[in-house]
Amino acid sequence: MSNPVEKQAEKRTNVLILFTDQQRFDTIQAAGNRHMETPNLDRLVAQGCLYTHAHSSNPVCMPARHDLLTGLPGRAHGYFTNDKSRPIKDYSMPTVARIFSENDYRTAAIGKMHFRPSRMHHGYNELILMEEIPKRRQDDQYASYLAEQGLGTIQNIHGIRANLYHIPQQPQMEEAHHPNRWVADRAMDWLEQNGEEPFFLFCSWIHPHPPWAVPNEYRELYRDREIPQPSPVTRSYPFEEPGSVWYGDDENPENIREIREAYYASVTHVDFHIGRLLDYLEAKQILDNTLVIFASDHGDMLYDKGFFQKSLPYDGSVRIPFIVRYPEKVKAGTSSEAFVDLLDIMPTCLDACGLAYPDSPYELPGESLFALHPRRNRELQTSSFGEGKNRWVMVRERQYKYVYFYNKGTEQLYDLENDPQELHNLIGTGKEPEWVIARLKNEAIRYEERWGPENAIRENNFLAVDGQGIRTGAKYGNIQFHTMDERGPSERGEQYIRECRWALQGENGIQLNEICNEPEYVEKFLRAWEAFAKDKELAVRELFK
């Protein structure tokens, strides 16, 4: 009789993708970030390979996730930015989930997917969803779970967005029902039911995406700790100049520190539950036969350069953590400076499991990290975002990063060796190396011609777009009023106020807590809700005037 280890070695390789939302590259202690508490990601680093120059191929949720799903950029799947109004461009294109399902793997996705429609399976055998803003409880297993636990009256199940989007807050439920725990619990339940079958499992957490609603004990970890300070405000066109309320330039240092503490606490909370899942795999003796990839869809500026959020070509937004653990092909405790991105995940998974990409009109631009004869140039990295006046494309090498904004043909060039915080745009200074600009610009044009929006390039050059500046990366961007609650507007407003009061308990948000206790606040909130659909800034100002 063979022993369990020999029996396991005969089995097909499993795949586990651990995916967070909006996690910066510099949030793992083992990667040299001593301010972080990430013992379980550190464990993955010690047991696998850390890619120190990993990037998001498109640093915003929907495009990044569809890049990973299909192994292809926006030209193929249709998403250059978050667009909930349209489904995927081509339903027939291969997806990593469909390929594994068709090769007799059990496949499941747990957590945030950001598909449109939300329950479009794209080849997964099972979708166990936990979306940021579910429209219907019936479509979202986490929302349904809360209702089953007697917590169905909570409107803001992932923290209060709207006017509190970037204000640290207390979660609306106990840790036993917290979304970060729920993803790990459902993953272990699914694995238990899966038994001995080969699997492809995608686990996706919403944190550390704001709003940051994590248990207080995790926030306390960072209270007196020395943490990095944001880089100086250096916004320029096509963004608003310094001094913008919309970008949060009136924030005081204490508020910025609280934001960063809460963000890092969110990372640590997810790390804890990743550890629980890894412990389970180890106890079941299936960890070493599983390709484990940890990554994030994009980062968060955390007020670096005067920006919040994502969708930007700067490191805080576009660089991501990336770890691969697979003892059969990855030496433990190693690291690589090679450029990798989300487009490499599909071919890496297929290679590890001996599966082929099917016949298709598409050619994968990414490549397996285990390729014996690599063809991809790992000395260059391209990333892009948006359409029309909001679009940019970035190409970087070891020393220089070139960015082209279609908005009035704005160009930027950064010397990352001498200016790692990307504070000094060399374009127009007389110090820019023209040969570097020409080479990187040519690469950007070539990428756009192949993978960018249609008609972005004409006669081997960019088409500049006239238009006013843009507000991407702002503090108040993408805030939303939304509820699944079927009660009337007045009752919803009252429930919202109750949740605000709970979320802001403690030393944070005292001023807002006092506002929430004003009798007229409910009326003020309802007026803002009505105004929001017409003008976001008006809505925000209505709440705080």
C-alpha positions as CSV (number, residue, x, y, z in Angstrom):
1,M,0.0,0.0,0.0
2,S,1.4,3.4,-1.0
3,N,1.7,6.0,1.7
4,P,-0.3,9.3,1.6
5,V,2.6,11.3,0.3
6,E,3.2,8.9,-2.7
7,K,-0.6,8.8,-3.4
8,Q,-0.8,12.6,-3.4
9,A,2.2,12.8,-5.8
10,E,0.3,10.9,-8.4
11,K,-2.6,13.4,-8.4
12,R,-3.0,16.2,-10.9
13,T,-1.8,19.6,-9.8
14,N,-4.3,21.9,-8.1
15,V,-4.5,25.6,-8.5
16,L,-5.3,28.1,-5.7
17,I,-5.3,31.8,-6.6
18,L,-5.4,34.2,-3.5
19,F,-6.5,37.6,-4.7
20,T,-7.0,40.8,-2.8
21,D,-8.4,44.1,-4.0
22,Q,-6.4,47.3,-4.1
23,Q,-3.4,46.0,-2.3
24,R,-0.1,47.9,-2.9
25,F,3.2,46.2,-3.7
26,D,4.8,47.5,-0.4
27,T,2.5,45.8,2.1
28,I,4.4,42.5,2.8
29,Q,6.9,42.5,5.7
30,A,9.0,39.8,4.0
31,A,9.4,42.1,1.0
32,G,11.2,44.6,3.1
33,N,8.3,46.6,4.5
34,R,9.0,46.4,8.2
35,H,5.9,48.4,9.2
36,M,3.6,45.5,8.0
37,E,2.2,42.6,10.0
38,T,1.8,39.8,7.4
39,P,3.0,36.5,8.9
40,N,1.1,34.4,6.4
41,L,2.1,36.2,3.3
42,D,5.6,36.1,4.8
43,R,5.2,32.4,5.0
44,L,4.4,32.2,1.3
45,V,7.4,34.3,0.5
46,A,9.6,31.9,2.5
47,Q,8.2,28.9,0.7
48,G,8.0,30.3,-2.8
49,C,9.2,33.1,-5.1
50,L,8.5,36.8,-4.5
51,Y,8.2,38.9,-7.7
52,T,9.3,42.4,-6.6
53,H,8.4,44.2,-9.9
54,A,4.9,42.9,-10.5
55,H,2.4,45.2,-12.1
56,S,-1.3,45.4,-12.8
57,S,-1.9,45.3,-16.6
58,N,-4.8,47.7,-16.0
59,P,-5.0,49.2,-12.4
60,V,-8.7,49.2,-11.9
61,C,-11.0,46.4,-10.9
62,M,-13.0,45.2,-13.9
63,P,-10.3,45.4,-16.5
64,A,-7.7,43.8,-14.2
65,R,-9.9,40.9,-13.3
66,H,-10.9,40.3,-16.9
67,D,-7.2,40.5,-18.0
68,L,-6.5,37.7,-15.5
69,L,-9.7,35.7,-16.5
70,T,-9.0,35.8,-20.2
71,G,-5.2,36.3,-20.3
72,L,-5.9,39.1,-22.7
73,P,-6.1,43.0,-22.5
74,G,-9.1,45.2,-23.1
75,R,-9.2,45.1,-26.9
76,A,-10.3,41.4,-26.6
77,H,-12.7,41.5,-23.7
78,G,-13.9,45.0,-24.0
79,Y,-13.1,46.5,-20.5
80,F,-10.6,49.4,-20.4
81,T,-12.2,50.8,-17.3
82,N,-15.0,49.9,-14.8
83,D,-18.1,49.6,-17.0
84,K,-21.1,47.9,-15.4
85,S,-23.3,48.9,-18.3
86,R,-22.1,46.2,-20.8
87,P,-21.2,42.5,-20.7
88,I,-18.0,41.0,-21.9
89,K,-17.2,41.7,-25.6
90,D,-16.9,38.1,-26.7
91,Y,-18.6,35.3,-24.8
92,S,-16.8,32.7,-26.8
93,M,-13.3,33.6,-25.9
94,P,-11.4,31.1,-23.7
95,T,-11.2,31.8,-20.0
96,V,-8.9,30.2,-17.5
97,A,-11.9,28.8,-15.6
98,R,-13.5,27.3,-18.8
99,I,-10.2,25.7,-19.8
100,F,-9.8,24.0,-16.4
101,S,-13.5,23.0,-16.3
102,E,-13.3,21.4,-19.7
103,N,-10.3,19.5,-18.6
104,D,-12.2,17.8,-15.8
105,Y,-11.1,20.1,-12.9
106,R,-13.7,21.2,-10.4
107,T,-13.6,25.0,-10.5
108,A,-15.0,27.6,-8.2
109,A,-14.7,31.4,-7.6
110,I,-15.4,32.7,-4.1
111,G,-15.7,36.4,-3.2
112,K,-15.5,39.4,-5.5
113,M,-15.5,38.8,-9.2
114,H,-16.9,42.1,-10.7
115,F,-18.5,40.3,-13.7
116,R,-21.3,41.8,-15.7
117,P,-23.9,40.4,-15.2
118,S,-22.8,39.5,-11.7
119,R,-23.6,35.8,-12.0
120,M,-22.1,35.2,-15.5
121,H,-20.0,32.2,-14.7
122,H,-17.4,32.5,-17.5
123,G,-16.6,28.8,-17.2
124,Y,-16.6,28.3,-13.4
125,N,-18.6,25.4,-12.1
126,E,-19.6,27.4,-9.1
127,L,-19.8,31.1,-8.2
128,I,-20.0,31.9,-4.5
129,L,-20.2,35.6,-4.7
130,M,-19.5,38.5,-2.3
131,E,-19.6,41.6,-4.4
132,E,-19.0,45.2,-3.1
133,I,-22.4,46.6,-4.0
134,P,-24.8,43.7,-4.7
135,K,-28.0,44.9,-6.4
136,R,-30.0,41.9,-5.3
137,R,-29.6,39.8,-2.2
138,Q,-30.5,36.7,-4.2
139,D,-27.5,37.1,-6.4
140,D,-25.0,37.4,-3.6
141,Q,-24.2,34.5,-1.3
142,Y,-22.6,36.8,1.4
143,A,-25.6,39.1,1.5
144,S,-27.9,36.1,1.7
145,Y,-25.7,34.6,4.5
146,L,-26.0,37.8,6.6
147,A,-29.8,37.7,6.2
148,E,-29.8,34.0,7.4
149,Q,-27.8,35.1,10.4
150,G,-30.4,37.7,11.3
151,L,-28.2,40.6,9.9
152,G,-30.3,41.3,6.8
153,T,-31.1,44.9,7.8
154,I,-27.5,46.0,7.3
155,Q,-27.4,48.2,4.3
156,N,-23.6,48.8,4.1
157,I,-22.4,45.3,4.4
158,H,-18.8,46.2,3.4
159,G,-18.6,49.5,5.2
160,I,-20.2,52.8,4.4
161,R,-19.2,54.2,1.1
162,A,-21.0,57.5,0.2
163,N,-19.6,60.3,2.4
164,L,-17.5,58.0,4.6
165,Y,-15.6,56.2,1.8
166,H,-12.1,57.2,3.0
167,I,-12.9,57.4,6.8
168,P,-11.7,54.5,8.9
169,Q,-14.7,52.8,10.5
170,Q,-16.0,49.9,12.6
171,P,-17.6,47.0,10.8
172,Q,-21.3,46.5,11.0
173,M,-21.0,42.9,12.1
174,E,-19.0,40.8,14.5
175,E,-15.7,39.3,13.3
176,A,-17.4,35.8,13.1
177,H,-19.5,37.2,10.2
178,H,-16.9,39.6,8.7
179,P,-16.5,39.4,4.9
180,N,-12.8,38.6,5.2
181,R,-13.5,35.5,7.4
182,W,-16.4,34.5,5.2
183,V,-14.3,34.1,2.1
184,A,-11.8,31.8,3.9
185,D,-14.7,29.8,5.6
186,R,-16.4,29.2,2.2
187,A,-13.2,28.2,0.6
188,M,-12.5,25.6,3.3
189,D,-16.1,24.4,3.1
190,W,-15.8,24.0,-0.7
191,L,-12.5,22.1,-0.4
192,E,-13.9,19.8,2.2
193,Q,-16.8,19.0,-0.2
194,N,-14.4,18.6,-3.1
195,G,-12.7,15.7,-1.5
196,E,-9.9,14.2,-3.7
197,E,-10.9,15.9,-7.0
198,P,-8.4,18.2,-8.8
199,F,-9.4,21.8,-8.4
200,F,-9.0,25.3,-9.6
201,L,-10.1,27.7,-6.9
202,F,-10.1,31.5,-7.1
203,C,-10.5,33.2,-3.7
204,S,-11.1,37.0,-3.9
205,W,-11.2,39.3,-0.9
206,I,-12.6,42.9,-1.2
207,H,-10.1,44.3,1.4
208,P,-8.0,46.4,1.5
209,H,-10.3,48.2,-0.9
210,P,-12.1,51.0,1.0
211,P,-14.1,51.5,3.0
212,W,-11.8,50.2,5.7
213,A,-14.1,48.5,8.2
214,V,-12.0,46.0,10.2
215,P,-12.1,44.9,13.8
216,N,-10.5,47.4,16.2
217,E,-7.8,45.0,17.4
218,Y,-6.3,45.1,13.9
219,R,-6.4,48.8,13.8
220,E,-4.6,48.9,17.2
221,L,-1.6,47.0,15.7
222,Y,-0.6,50.2,13.8
223,R,-1.5,52.9,16.4
224,D,2.0,53.7,17.6
225,R,3.9,52.0,14.8
226,E,6.3,53.9,12.5
227,I,4.6,53.8,9.1
228,P,5.6,55.4,5.8
229,Q,4.4,58.9,5.0
230,P,2.9,59.8,1.7
231,S,5.1,61.4,-0.9
232,P,4.6,65.1,-1.5
233,V,1.7,66.4,-3.6
234,T,2.9,66.8,-7.2
235,R,-0.2,66.6,-9.3
236,S,-0.2,68.3,-12.6
237,Y,-2.4,68.3,-15.8
238,P,-4.5,66.3,-16.7
239,F,-5.3,66.3,-13.0
240,E,-6.2,69.2,-10.7
241,E,-3.4,71.3,-9.3
242,P,-2.5,71.1,-5.6
243,G,-5.1,72.8,-3.4
244,S,-8.1,70.7,-4.5
245,V,-10.8,69.8,-2.0
246,W,-11.9,67.0,-4.3
247,Y,-8.5,65.3,-3.9
248,G,-8.5,65.8,-0.2
249,D,-5.7,68.4,-0.1
250,D,-7.2,69.9,3.0
251,E,-6.5,66.7,5.0
252,N,-4.4,67.1,8.1
253,P,-1.5,64.7,8.8
254,E,-3.5,62.9,11.5
255,N,-6.3,62.0,9.2
256,I,-3.8,60.7,6.5
257,R,-2.1,58.6,9.2
258,E,-5.5,57.1,10.3
259,I,-6.3,56.3,6.7
260,R,-3.0,54.5,6.3
261,E,-3.3,52.7,9.6
262,A,-6.8,51.4,8.6
263,Y,-5.5,50.3,5.2
264,Y,-2.6,48.4,6.6
265,A,-4.9,46.9,9.2
266,S,-7.2,45.6,6.4
267,V,-4.2,43.9,4.8
268,T,-3.3,42.2,8.1
269,H,-6.9,41.0,8.7
270,V,-7.0,39.4,5.2
271,D,-3.5,37.9,5.9
272,F,-4.9,36.2,9.0
273,H,-7.6,34.5,7.1
274,I,-5.3,33.5,4.2
275,G,-3.2,31.8,7.0
276,R,-6.3,29.8,8.1
277,L,-6.8,28.6,4.5
278,L,-3.1,27.7,4.1
279,D,-3.2,25.8,7.4
280,Y,-6.2,23.8,6.1
281,L,-4.4,22.8,2.9
282,E,-1.4,21.8,4.9
283,A,-3.4,19.7,7.3
284,K,-5.0,18.0,4.4
285,Q,-1.6,17.3,2.8
286,I,-2.6,19.0,-0.5
287,L,-0.6,22.2,-0.2
288,D,2.6,21.0,-1.8
289,N,0.6,19.6,-4.8
290,T,-1.1,23.0,-5.3
291,L,0.2,25.9,-7.4
292,V,-0.5,28.9,-5.1
293,I,-0.5,32.4,-6.6
294,F,-1.0,35.5,-4.4
295,A,-1.7,38.8,-6.2
296,S,-3.9,41.8,-6.2
297,D,-5.8,43.6,-9.0
298,H,-4.0,46.9,-8.4
299,G,-2.8,49.2,-5.6
300,D,-3.9,52.3,-3.8
301,M,-2.1,55.7,-3.9
302,L,-2.9,56.4,-0.2
303,Y,-2.3,60.1,-0.9
304,D,1.1,59.6,-2.5
305,K,1.7,62.5,-4.9
306,G,-1.7,63.8,-3.8
307,F,-3.8,60.9,-5.1
308,F,-6.1,58.4,-3.5
309,Q,-7.3,55.1,-5.0
310,K,-6.2,53.5,-8.3
311,S,-6.4,53.9,-12.1
312,L,-3.1,55.7,-12.2
313,P,0.3,54.9,-13.8
314,Y,2.3,55.6,-10.6
315,D,3.8,52.8,-8.5
316,G,1.3,53.1,-5.6
317,S,-1.5,52.3,-8.0
318,V,0.1,50.1,-10.7
319,R,2.5,47.9,-8.8
320,I,1.1,44.9,-7.0
321,P,2.3,42.1,-4.6
322,F,2.9,38.8,-6.4
323,I,4.0,35.5,-4.9
324,V,4.2,32.0,-6.4
325,R,4.4,28.9,-4.3
326,Y,4.9,25.6,-6.1
327,P,7.6,23.3,-4.8
328,E,7.8,21.3,-8.0
329,K,9.1,24.2,-10.0
330,V,9.7,27.1,-7.5
331,K,12.7,27.2,-5.2
332,A,11.7,28.3,-1.7
333,G,12.8,31.6,-0.4
334,T,13.7,33.1,-3.8
335,S,12.9,36.4,-5.4
336,S,12.8,37.8,-8.9
337,E,13.1,41.3,-10.3
338,A,11.6,40.3,-13.7
339,F,8.6,42.3,-14.8
340,V,5.4,40.2,-14.4
341,D,1.8,41.1,-14.5
342,L,-1.7,39.7,-14.4
343,L,-1.6,38.5,-18.0
344,D,1.0,35.9,-16.9
345,I,-1.3,34.1,-14.5
346,M,-3.3,32.1,-17.0
347,P,-0.4,30.7,-19.0
348,T,1.4,29.9,-15.7
349,C,-1.6,27.9,-14.4
350,L,-2.0,26.1,-17.7
351,D,1.7,25.2,-17.8
352,A,1.8,23.9,-14.2
353,C,-1.1,21.6,-14.9
354,G,0.0,20.5,-18.4
355,L,-3.0,22.1,-20.1
356,A,-2.9,23.8,-23.5
357,Y,-4.5,27.1,-24.6
358,P,-7.2,26.1,-27.1
359,D,-7.3,27.1,-30.8
360,S,-8.4,30.7,-30.8
361,P,-8.1,33.9,-32.9
362,Y,-6.3,35.3,-29.8
363,E,-2.6,35.1,-29.0
364,L,-1.8,35.4,-25.3
365,P,0.6,38.3,-24.6
366,G,1.6,36.9,-21.2
367,E,3.8,33.9,-20.6
368,S,4.2,31.1,-18.1
369,L,6.7,32.0,-15.4
370,F,8.0,28.4,-15.8
371,A,8.7,28.7,-19.5
372,L,11.8,26.8,-20.6
373,H,12.4,29.0,-23.6
374,P,11.0,32.4,-22.6
375,R,9.8,34.7,-25.4
376,R,8.4,37.6,-23.4
377,N,10.7,40.5,-22.8
378,R,10.9,40.8,-19.0
379,E,12.9,44.0,-19.2
380,L,9.9,46.1,-20.2
381,Q,6.5,46.5,-18.6
382,T,3.4,48.0,-20.1
383,S,0.2,49.0,-18.4
384,S,-2.8,51.1,-19.5
385,F,-6.2,52.4,-18.4
386,G,-9.3,54.1,-19.7
387,E,-10.8,55.4,-22.9
388,G,-11.0,58.8,-24.6
389,K,-9.7,61.7,-22.6
390,N,-9.2,59.5,-19.6
391,R,-6.9,57.0,-21.3
392,W,-3.2,56.6,-20.6
393,V,-0.5,54.1,-21.5
394,M,2.7,53.5,-19.5
395,V,5.9,51.7,-20.5
396,R,8.8,51.3,-18.2
397,E,12.2,49.7,-18.0
398,R,14.5,49.4,-15.1
399,Q,15.4,53.1,-14.9
400,Y,12.8,55.1,-16.8
401,K,9.0,55.2,-16.9
402,Y,7.2,56.9,-19.8
403,V,3.5,57.8,-19.6
404,Y,1.3,59.1,-22.4
405,F,-2.0,60.7,-21.5
406,Y,-4.3,61.0,-24.4
407,N,-5.8,64.1,-22.8
408,K,-4.1,66.9,-24.9
409,G,-1.2,64.6,-25.6
410,T,0.4,65.1,-22.1
411,E,3.6,63.2,-21.6
412,Q,5.6,62.3,-18.4
413,L,9.0,60.6,-17.9
414,Y,10.4,59.6,-14.6
415,D,13.9,58.5,-13.7
416,L,13.1,55.8,-11.1
417,E,16.6,55.2,-10.0
418,N,17.1,58.8,-8.9
419,D,13.4,59.7,-8.3
420,P,11.7,56.5,-7.0
421,Q,8.7,58.6,-5.7
422,E,8.0,59.9,-9.2
423,L,8.0,63.5,-8.2
424,H,9.9,65.1,-11.1
425,N,8.6,64.8,-14.6
426,L,11.6,65.2,-16.9
427,I,9.6,66.2,-20.0
428,G,10.2,69.8,-20.8
429,T,13.1,70.2,-18.4
430,G,15.9,69.8,-20.9
431,K,17.1,66.9,-18.9
432,E,15.0,64.2,-20.6
433,P,17.0,61.6,-22.6
434,E,15.4,61.8,-26.0
435,W,16.5,58.3,-27.1
436,V,14.8,56.8,-24.1
437,I,11.6,58.7,-24.8
438,A,11.6,57.6,-28.4
439,R,12.2,53.9,-27.5
440,L,9.6,53.8,-24.8
441,K,7.1,55.9,-26.8
442,N,7.5,53.6,-29.8
443,E,6.8,50.6,-27.5
444,A,3.7,52.3,-26.1
445,I,2.4,53.0,-29.7
446,R,3.0,49.4,-30.7
447,Y,1.1,48.2,-27.6
448,E,-1.8,50.5,-28.3
449,E,-2.0,49.5,-31.9
450,R,-2.4,45.8,-30.9
451,W,-4.3,46.0,-27.6
452,G,-5.6,49.5,-27.0
453,P,-9.0,50.9,-28.0
454,E,-9.9,50.9,-31.7
455,N,-8.6,54.0,-33.6
456,A,-6.3,55.2,-30.8
457,I,-3.3,55.2,-33.2
458,R,-3.1,56.8,-36.6
459,E,-0.1,56.8,-38.9
460,N,2.0,55.2,-36.2
461,N,1.3,57.9,-33.7
462,F,-1.1,58.6,-30.8
463,L,-4.3,60.6,-31.4
464,A,-4.5,63.3,-28.8
465,V,-7.9,64.0,-27.3
466,D,-9.2,67.5,-26.5
467,G,-10.9,67.9,-23.2
468,Q,-10.8,69.2,-19.7
469,G,-8.8,67.7,-16.9
470,I,-9.9,64.4,-15.2
471,R,-10.6,63.5,-11.6
472,T,-9.4,59.9,-11.4
473,G,-7.5,59.1,-8.2
474,A,-9.5,61.7,-6.2
475,K,-10.6,61.2,-2.6
476,Y,-14.3,61.3,-3.4
477,G,-14.3,59.4,-6.7
478,N,-16.5,56.4,-7.2
479,I,-18.5,56.9,-4.0
480,Q,-22.0,55.5,-4.3
481,F,-25.3,55.5,-2.5
482,H,-26.8,52.1,-2.8
483,T,-28.9,49.8,-0.7
484,M,-30.7,46.5,-1.1
485,D,-33.2,47.7,1.6
486,E,-36.8,47.7,0.3
487,R,-38.1,50.1,2.9
488,G,-39.1,53.7,2.0
489,P,-36.6,56.6,1.7
490,S,-37.2,57.9,5.2
491,E,-36.6,54.5,6.9
492,R,-33.6,53.9,4.7
493,G,-32.2,57.3,5.8
494,E,-32.7,56.5,9.4
495,Q,-31.0,53.1,9.1
496,Y,-28.1,54.8,7.3
497,I,-27.7,57.2,10.2
498,R,-27.7,54.3,12.7
499,E,-25.0,52.6,10.7
500,C,-22.9,55.8,10.4
501,R,-23.1,56.2,14.2
502,W,-21.9,52.7,14.7
503,A,-19.2,52.9,12.1
504,L,-17.7,56.1,13.6
505,Q,-17.7,55.0,17.3
506,G,-14.4,55.6,18.9
507,E,-11.8,58.4,18.5
508,N,-12.1,58.5,14.7
509,G,-14.7,60.7,12.9
510,I,-15.8,62.5,16.1
511,Q,-16.9,65.5,14.1
512,L,-19.0,63.4,11.7
513,N,-20.4,61.5,14.6
514,E,-21.7,64.8,16.0
515,I,-23.2,65.7,12.7
516,C,-24.9,62.4,12.5
517,N,-26.7,63.2,15.8
518,E,-28.2,66.3,14.4
519,P,-32.0,65.8,13.8
520,E,-31.8,67.4,10.4
521,Y,-29.0,65.1,9.2
522,V,-31.5,62.5,7.8
523,E,-33.1,65.2,5.7
524,K,-29.7,66.4,4.6
525,F,-28.7,62.8,3.7
526,L,-31.8,62.3,1.6
527,R,-31.3,65.5,-0.3
528,A,-27.7,64.5,-1.0
529,W,-28.9,61.1,-2.2
530,E,-31.2,62.7,-4.7
531,A,-28.5,65.1,-5.8
532,F,-25.9,62.4,-6.2
533,A,-27.1,61.1,-9.5
534,K,-26.8,64.5,-11.0
535,D,-23.6,65.8,-9.4
536,K,-21.2,63.9,-7.1
537,E,-19.4,66.9,-5.8
538,L,-22.7,68.7,-5.0
539,A,-23.9,65.7,-3.1
540,V,-20.7,65.6,-1.0
541,R,-20.8,69.3,-0.3
542,E,-24.5,69.1,0.6
543,L,-23.7,66.6,3.4
544,F,-20.9,68.8,4.9
545,K,-22.2,72.3,4.4
